[in-house]
Amino acid sequence: MRSPLILPYGTARPQLHPTAVVLPGSVIAGDVAIGEFSSVWFNCVVRGDVHSICIGARTNIQDLSMLHVTNGKFALSIGDEVTIGHRAIVHGCTVESQVLVGMGAVLLDGCVVSSRSIVAAGSVVREGQQIPSGVLAAGVPARIVRELTPEEQDSIAAIAAQYVGYAQNYAELIRKSIAEHP
């Protein structure tokens, strides 16, 4: 089993909360902070080499996602209770709390996705684009499709909470596997 790779870059070292879970195959490099009960799933890259990346609490970065920044221009900030879906690319932008970014979505430099919104799978949020709070954005380029119902908005935090549980389960499975197969 390939462990995650946690690397300093220059003088910057990743800072992971003790309750954060980083699963095998992932690479966390440079100026990266990961909050409590957040998770980075199998084979993700979180590369804070030329600017900072801050991931809030109870946020999940799902399998094969790529998080990066732009030298001297755009840091990456991801809030609390955010789900970044499988194979998403999130680059030098702001994702506020309680946002769901669908599988394969692309968020480009300087965009802002406001709280309690969903970016649909496969969508591309353009450079500098602003997605307001409480909406569904979809398409290439992403456009506002409609407002989310209160139930849909509430489901975003519920999904993040499920992933906290999943991550804790996987962390325990990995501990057991290592103990049984040193």
C-alpha beads as a LAMMPS data file, in Angstrom:
LAMMPS data file: protein, C-alpha beads

182 atoms
181 bonds

1 atom types
1 bond types

-500.0 500.0 xlo xhi
-500.0 500.0 ylo yhi
-500.0 500.0 zlo zhi

Masses

1 110.0

Atoms # bond

1 1 1 0.000 0.000 0.000
2 1 1 1.508 3.318 -1.057
3 1 1 1.309 5.877 1.732
4 1 1 0.417 9.493 1.034
5 1 1 3.388 11.730 0.340
6 1 1 3.538 14.836 2.553
7 1 1 6.298 17.112 1.241
8 1 1 7.761 20.456 2.255
9 1 1 8.472 22.884 -0.562
10 1 1 11.161 25.450 0.155
11 1 1 10.454 26.600 3.698
12 1 1 6.730 25.765 3.551
13 1 1 5.490 22.582 5.203
14 1 1 1.975 21.142 5.009
15 1 1 -0.029 21.620 8.209
16 1 1 -2.604 18.871 8.742
17 1 1 -4.999 18.865 11.672
18 1 1 -4.521 15.643 13.690
19 1 1 -8.061 14.523 12.765
20 1 1 -7.542 15.076 9.018
21 1 1 -7.290 11.946 6.856
22 1 1 -5.051 11.741 3.779
23 1 1 -5.462 8.444 1.949
24 1 1 -2.804 6.442 0.069
25 1 1 -1.489 7.676 -3.245
26 1 1 -2.134 11.345 -2.505
27 1 1 0.523 14.060 -2.565
28 1 1 0.314 17.115 -0.290
29 1 1 3.124 19.588 -0.972
30 1 1 4.184 23.003 0.260
31 1 1 2.080 25.700 1.885
32 1 1 -1.042 23.641 2.571
33 1 1 -3.304 23.742 5.642
34 1 1 -5.984 21.074 6.095
35 1 1 -8.645 21.540 8.795
36 1 1 -10.195 19.221 11.325
37 1 1 -11.997 16.108 10.105
38 1 1 -11.241 16.968 6.479
39 1 1 -10.180 14.257 4.058
40 1 1 -8.095 13.944 0.925
41 1 1 -9.019 10.751 -0.902
42 1 1 -6.985 8.297 -2.967
43 1 1 -4.567 9.696 -5.575
44 1 1 -5.233 13.415 -5.168
45 1 1 -2.650 16.162 -5.639
46 1 1 -2.752 19.232 -3.368
47 1 1 0.178 21.368 -4.501
48 1 1 0.842 24.585 -2.596
49 1 1 4.259 25.119 -4.100
50 1 1 3.963 28.679 -5.437
51 1 1 1.098 30.001 -3.262
52 1 1 -0.966 28.834 -0.297
53 1 1 -3.831 26.356 -0.118
54 1 1 -6.209 26.410 2.838
55 1 1 -8.832 23.670 3.235
56 1 1 -11.381 24.198 6.011
57 1 1 -12.999 21.762 8.432
58 1 1 -15.091 18.724 7.451
59 1 1 -14.241 19.158 3.772
60 1 1 -13.592 16.236 1.437
61 1 1 -11.380 16.238 -1.638
62 1 1 -12.425 13.138 -3.549
63 1 1 -10.325 10.667 -5.516
64 1 1 -8.109 11.910 -8.382
65 1 1 -8.742 15.615 -7.773
66 1 1 -6.067 18.239 -8.458
67 1 1 -5.731 21.392 -6.345
68 1 1 -3.150 24.000 -7.351
69 1 1 -2.372 27.735 -7.258
70 1 1 -0.887 30.482 -9.445
71 1 1 2.517 31.939 -8.608
72 1 1 2.202 35.383 -7.054
73 1 1 -1.439 35.774 -8.089
74 1 1 -3.992 33.276 -6.851
75 1 1 -4.009 31.269 -3.635
76 1 1 -6.648 28.577 -3.124
77 1 1 -9.166 28.804 -0.303
78 1 1 -11.749 26.088 0.328
79 1 1 -14.204 26.589 3.195
80 1 1 -15.846 24.253 5.683
81 1 1 -18.168 21.369 4.739
82 1 1 -17.208 21.420 1.074
83 1 1 -17.277 18.413 -1.245
84 1 1 -14.869 18.458 -4.181
85 1 1 -16.058 15.608 -6.422
86 1 1 -13.912 12.950 -8.058
87 1 1 -11.415 14.136 -10.693
88 1 1 -12.164 17.838 -10.210
89 1 1 -9.541 20.502 -10.953
90 1 1 -9.620 23.442 -8.539
91 1 1 -7.050 26.114 -9.367
92 1 1 -6.270 29.381 -7.581
93 1 1 -9.805 30.301 -6.540
94 1 1 -12.175 30.671 -3.593
95 1 1 -14.744 28.040 -2.695
96 1 1 -16.802 29.225 0.254
97 1 1 -18.335 26.941 2.903
98 1 1 -21.032 24.373 2.138
99 1 1 -20.390 24.046 -1.581
100 1 1 -20.556 20.902 -3.709
101 1 1 -18.262 20.805 -6.739
102 1 1 -19.369 17.960 -9.001
103 1 1 -17.216 15.230 -10.499
104 1 1 -14.867 16.394 -13.226
105 1 1 -15.689 20.078 -12.752
106 1 1 -12.978 22.676 -13.402
107 1 1 -12.669 25.879 -11.351
108 1 1 -10.206 28.368 -12.840
109 1 1 -8.069 31.169 -11.382
110 1 1 -9.814 33.922 -9.482
111 1 1 -13.308 32.461 -9.592
112 1 1 -15.473 32.518 -6.467
113 1 1 -18.121 29.922 -5.675
114 1 1 -20.306 31.313 -2.891
115 1 1 -21.764 29.308 -0.024
116 1 1 -24.556 26.747 -0.313
117 1 1 -24.135 26.389 -4.082
118 1 1 -23.546 23.447 -6.395
119 1 1 -21.293 23.369 -9.453
120 1 1 -22.588 20.516 -11.611
121 1 1 -20.398 17.645 -12.765
122 1 1 -18.268 18.469 -15.805
123 1 1 -18.848 22.215 -15.566
124 1 1 -16.151 24.839 -16.116
125 1 1 -16.206 27.963 -13.949
126 1 1 -14.235 30.591 -15.885
127 1 1 -11.408 32.770 -14.618
128 1 1 -12.780 35.489 -12.351
129 1 1 -16.371 34.228 -12.583
130 1 1 -18.593 34.739 -9.527
131 1 1 -21.141 32.055 -8.632
132 1 1 -23.661 33.502 -6.146
133 1 1 -24.911 31.772 -3.023
134 1 1 -27.680 29.186 -3.178
135 1 1 -27.624 28.323 -6.885
136 1 1 -26.917 25.467 -9.276
137 1 1 -24.282 26.382 -11.864
138 1 1 -23.800 24.062 -14.833
139 1 1 -22.261 23.937 -18.280
140 1 1 -19.177 24.919 -20.230
141 1 1 -18.842 27.709 -19.390
142 1 1 -20.875 27.456 -16.176
143 1 1 -24.109 29.413 -16.087
144 1 1 -26.649 29.838 -13.321
145 1 1 -29.360 27.263 -14.026
146 1 1 -31.635 27.892 -11.048
147 1 1 -31.820 28.575 -7.345
148 1 1 -31.428 25.584 -5.052
149 1 1 -34.268 24.592 -2.756
150 1 1 -33.612 24.866 0.983
151 1 1 -33.508 21.047 1.092
152 1 1 -30.856 20.929 -1.640
153 1 1 -28.798 23.541 0.180
154 1 1 -29.042 21.573 3.437
155 1 1 -27.978 18.378 1.659
156 1 1 -24.552 19.891 0.934
157 1 1 -23.564 19.856 4.624
158 1 1 -25.137 16.395 5.021
159 1 1 -22.949 14.987 2.227
160 1 1 -19.858 16.508 3.842
161 1 1 -20.853 14.925 7.176
162 1 1 -21.181 11.515 5.498
163 1 1 -17.644 11.850 4.152
164 1 1 -16.302 12.624 7.626
165 1 1 -17.645 9.217 8.654
166 1 1 -16.330 7.468 5.547
167 1 1 -12.858 8.936 6.068
168 1 1 -12.731 7.837 9.696
169 1 1 -13.741 4.313 8.611
170 1 1 -10.986 4.200 5.987
171 1 1 -8.406 5.532 8.439
172 1 1 -9.277 2.680 10.804
173 1 1 -9.151 0.101 7.989
174 1 1 -5.692 1.339 7.004
175 1 1 -4.447 1.192 10.612
176 1 1 -5.680 -2.420 10.861
177 1 1 -4.150 -3.368 7.517
178 1 1 -0.769 -1.946 8.516
179 1 1 -0.917 -3.768 11.866
180 1 1 -1.797 -7.074 10.180
181 1 1 0.669 -6.691 7.286
182 1 1 3.637 -4.664 8.547

Bonds

1 1 1 2
2 1 2 3
3 1 3 4
4 1 4 5
5 1 5 6
6 1 6 7
7 1 7 8
8 1 8 9
9 1 9 10
10 1 10 11
11 1 11 12
12 1 12 13
13 1 13 14
14 1 14 15
15 1 15 16
16 1 16 17
17 1 17 18
18 1 18 19
19 1 19 20
20 1 20 21
21 1 21 22
22 1 22 23
23 1 23 24
24 1 24 25
25 1 25 26
26 1 26 27
27 1 27 28
28 1 28 29
29 1 29 30
30 1 30 31
31 1 31 32
32 1 32 33
33 1 33 34
34 1 34 35
35 1 35 36
36 1 36 37
37 1 37 38
38 1 38 39
39 1 39 40
40 1 40 41
41 1 41 42
42 1 42 43
43 1 43 44
44 1 44 45
45 1 45 46
46 1 46 47
47 1 47 48
48 1 48 49
49 1 49 50
50 1 50 51
51 1 51 52
52 1 52 53
53 1 53 54
54 1 54 55
55 1 55 56
56 1 56 57
57 1 57 58
58 1 58 59
59 1 59 60
60 1 60 61
61 1 61 62
62 1 62 63
63 1 63 64
64 1 64 65
65 1 65 66
66 1 66 67
67 1 67 68
68 1 68 69
69 1 69 70
70 1 70 71
71 1 71 72
72 1 72 73
73 1 73 74
74 1 74 75
75 1 75 76
76 1 76 77
77 1 77 78
78 1 78 79
79 1 79 80
80 1 80 81
81 1 81 82
82 1 82 83
83 1 83 84
84 1 84 85
85 1 85 86
86 1 86 87
87 1 87 88
88 1 88 89
89 1 89 90
90 1 90 91
91 1 91 92
92 1 92 93
93 1 93 94
94 1 94 95
95 1 95 96
96 1 96 97
97 1 97 98
98 1 98 99
99 1 99 100
100 1 100 101
101 1 101 102
102 1 102 103
103 1 103 104
104 1 104 105
105 1 105 106
106 1 106 107
107 1 107 108
108 1 108 109
109 1 109 110
110 1 110 111
111 1 111 112
112 1 112 113
113 1 113 114
114 1 114 115
115 1 115 116
116 1 116 117
117 1 117 118
118 1 118 119
119 1 119 120
120 1 120 121
121 1 121 122
122 1 122 123
123 1 123 124
124 1 124 125
125 1 125 126
126 1 126 127
127 1 127 128
128 1 128 129
129 1 129 130
130 1 130 131
131 1 131 132
132 1 132 133
133 1 133 134
134 1 134 135
135 1 135 136
136 1 136 137
137 1 137 138
138 1 138 139
139 1 139 140
140 1 140 141
141 1 141 142
142 1 142 143
143 1 143 144
144 1 144 145
145 1 145 146
146 1 146 147
147 1 147 148
148 1 148 149
149 1 149 150
150 1 150 151
151 1 151 152
152 1 152 153
153 1 153 154
154 1 154 155
155 1 155 156
156 1 156 157
157 1 157 158
158 1 158 159
159 1 159 160
160 1 160 161
161 1 161 162
162 1 162 163
163 1 163 164
164 1 164 165
165 1 165 166
166 1 166 167
167 1 167 168
168 1 168 169
169 1 169 170
170 1 170 171
171 1 171 172
172 1 172 173
173 1 173 174
174 1 174 175
175 1 175 176
176 1 176 177
177 1 177 178
178 1 178 179
179 1 179 180
180 1 180 181
181 1 181 182
